[in-house]
């Protein structure tokens, strides 16, 4: 059996070479990929929360790099749920494995944990989007705690469904925050304000009433926090009209792809709101690009069964 050892510093070119084998649709170069991550950090979710890259680390077997990952310091938004008072935690992202090997991954986790301790980070999580890595992470003692999906559209392709022709989508101004609040609270139950420096804020109007909204990220082409329609106007193809308007903006900016991210409300069951959103985006042509699962060590680990993504048959869009 070839000798394996942890590599505390991996060269960016070596990381890129191994990571490209994972088939990540978002990756071209490490610099571009990390710029995309910075743009997605407006979401403030477990795998897109900003922070700084501390190191690129890896594992070598017989002198060959067989595993690599990015180690980050990130804001600790989940600290109450994790029972911590720290303001920052460690995060392992973008695992690149030549093969899903339990021995290699266990060594990677031990080395990463020691590295985080050097930076004063006691808690850490792992965000993994490759389904082949999930069971191996569980085998070495980590358990899933969060789930997220990323859907995408090729901007050059028209949506498979037509939006409501009576809907007019306009760009919102900074003095329309109260209007945006009313839409989002009706759709979602709470309000996250836009960042007008980074968002093209879209508002759908029907019969001279504001009925829907979306925040299109100028840097990433992502519909940050999703598409929202006031409840009394659901199933009137307003959301589809907003998606089409966002696609046109992405097309004018020369972006190849438009995306939307949904963080699942529950891990071990399918929440009906998540199912409805998933089926709406799928019916409008959205393709699953990633399912990201967050893993961490738990004091009292228990078996966790994460259900498959929903079947949309029988649910209208």
N, C-alpha and C positions, 0 to 999 in steps of 0.2 A: 504494500500500500504506500503510495507516494506521500511524502511529508507535506503537511499543510501548516500555514502560519498566517497570522493576522498582519496586514499591512496598514500602518497608521497614517500613511500619506500616499495617496495614489495620484499620479500625474493626470491632469485633465484630458490629455490625448488618449491615455490608456483607459480612462473611464468612458470616454466617448466611443472608443472602439468596441468595448464590451457592451455598452448600453444600447448601441444601435442594433444589436442582435435581438433585443427584446421586442422590436416591432412597435414601438410607441409612436402613434400618429402625430404627437405634438413635438417630437424631438427632431431637430436638424443639427444644431451645434449646442454645446453646453451654455454658451453665452446667450444665445437666442432663447433657449429653453428657460433659463433662469430669469430672463427679462419677461417672458410670458408668465412665469410664476409670480413675479412682482406685480404685474398687472392684475392677476387673479386675487391678490391678497386683499382687495377691497371687500371680498366675501367674508373674511374673518371666520373661516371654518377650519376644521381640523387639519386639512391638507393644503389649504391656501390661506395662510394667515400672516405672511410676511416673515420677518426675522432675517437672520444672516446665516450664510453657509459657513460652518466652522472648518470642515475638512471634507475631503474625499477619501474614503477608506476602502479597504478591500481584503480579500483572502487569496493567497497564492497556494497552488498545489503543484508540487514538482517544478517550481519556478514559474508556473504559468498563472496569470490572473484569472480566477474562476468566479469571483464575486466582487461586487463593488456597490457603493451607495453614497449618497450625500448625507452628511450630518449637519443639522441646523439647530440654532437657538431660535425658538419661536415664542410669541406671547402665549401665556398659559391661560387661555380663555376658559378651559375646563377645570380649573384648579379646585373649585368647590366640589364638583362631582368626584374628583380624584382624591379629595381629602387633603389638599395641600394649600398652603398660603403663599407659595412662591409666585413671582410675577412672570417667570420664564421657565420653559422646560426644554428638553431635548426632543428632536424629531429625526427619525431615520426615513429618508424618502428615496424613491427611484432605485429600488433594489435591482441590480443586474446580476443574474446568476447564469452561469454556463449551463447548469442543470439544477433542478430543485433537490439539493442534497442537504439532509438534516445536519450532518456533521459540519459541513461548511457554514451553514446558516447559524448554527449554534456558536461557532467560533466568531463569526461576524458580530453577533449580538453581544458576546462577552467583551470583545475589543471595543465596540462602540460604547458600551456602558462605562468602561474605564475611561474612555476619551471624554464622555460627558462629565464624569466626576472631576476630571482635570479642569473643566470649565465651570465647576460649581453647580452643575445641573443634576439634581437627584432623580427627577422623574423624566421618563422619555416614552414616546410612542413611536409606532411604525405605521406609515401609510403605504399600502401596497395595492397596486391596480392590476397586477398579473394574477389571474385565478390559480395558476400553477403554484404560486408562492403561499397562498392562504393556508392550505392544509399543513405545509411544512412549518409555518409560523406557529400554528396550534400545537404541532408535535413537540416543539421545543419550549412550550409553556406559556406562550402569549395567547390572549383571547381577544376576539373582536369586540369593539365597543361602539363603533360608529360606521355608518354606511352612506355612500354618496354615489350619484351617477352623473356622467357628463354625456349629453347628447349633442349631435352636431349636424349641420347642413352644409353641403357644398353650395357656396354662394352663387355660382354660375347656373345652378339648376332652379327652376321654378318650383314652388311648393306644389304638392299633389292635390291640394284643396284650395278653393277660392275663398277669400275673405268676404265679409259682408260688404257689398258695393256701396251701401249707404254710409259706411264708416269713413271718416276723414281722420288721418293720423297727422298730428302737428307736433312740433318741437316745443317743449315747455320752457318757461323762463324761471329765473330764480325766485320771482315773487309768487309763484304758483305752488309753493310747498303745501299750503292748506288743501288745495285741490288734490294733490298727489296723496296726501294723508287720507283723505276721505275714500279715494279709490282703493288704496292698499288695505285700509282697515276693513272695508267691506269685503274685499277678496280674501284677506289673509288673517285678519283679526288683530294685526299690529302694523307698525310703520317703521321702515328703515329709510331715512332720507337719502337722496342721491348725492353724489359728489359731482357737482356741475363742472369741475375742472377736468374730470375724466369720463363723465357720462354724457351721451346724447340722450336726453330724457324725452321719451315719446309719450304722447297722450292721444288716446282714441276718443273721437267725438261722434255721437249719434243723436240726431234730433236736437242739436245744439247743447247736448249734455255730455260732460266728461264721463266716459264709461270704462276706460281701461288705460293701462300704462305699462311701460317697461323702461329699464335703464340699460342702454346699449353702451358697453365699454369701448371707448375709442381705441384703446391700446390692444385689446385682446379679441374683440368681436364677440364677447360673451354678453348674454342677457343677464346681467347681475341681478340676483334675487328673483328671476323669473318674469313671466308675463302675468299681469293681474287684470281681472275684469270684475266689475261690481256684481254682486251675487244675483241681483234681479235681472241681469242681462246675460247670464251664462247661456251657452248653447245657441248663441245668435251669430257665431262666426266672427266675433269681435277679436278674440285672441289670435285667430288666423290672420286677420287684417293687420294686427300689430306685428306679427312675425314677418309678414311680407314686407311691411315698411322697413323693419330692421334689416331684412335681407338686402333691400335696395340701398340702404345706407352702407352696408358692408361692401356691396358691389362697387359703389362710388369711391370707397376708400381703397379699393384694390385688394381687399382681404379674400383669401381663398375659402375661408370657413367661418361659420357663425355657430356659436355654442350656447348651451344653457346648462346650469348645474342645479341639481336637486339633492339636498341632504335629507335622507330618510328620517322620519320622525321616530320610528321604532326600528329596532334591530331584529327582533325575533318574530315579527308579524308584519303584515302589509297594512299600513294605515290607509283608509279610504281616500284621504286627500292626496296622499302620495300616488296611489293607483290612478286617480283621476288625472293628476298632472302628467304622470308618465304616459298614459294612454292618449292624452291630448297632443303632447309633443310627437309621439310616435305616429298618430294619425296625420299629423302635418308634415311628415317626412323626416323627422329627426331620427338619426341612427345612433345607437349606443357606441360611444367611443371609449369609454372607461367606466368601470365600476371600481371605486376606491373604497377600501375597507381600512379602518383604523384599528390597530392592535396595541395592547399594552399588557403588562403583568398586573394581575389582581391578587389581593391578599387572600381572597377566598374564591379561587377559580371554580367555575361550574361549566357544565357542558352547554354550549351555545349553538343552536341550530338556526342558521340564517336562511330564510325561505328564498326560493327563486324569484326573479323579477316577475311582475304580474302578467297574466294573460288578459289581453284587452278585448277579447271577444265578448259581445253583449253589452259593452260600455261605449256609449256614443262619445264623440269628441266635441 
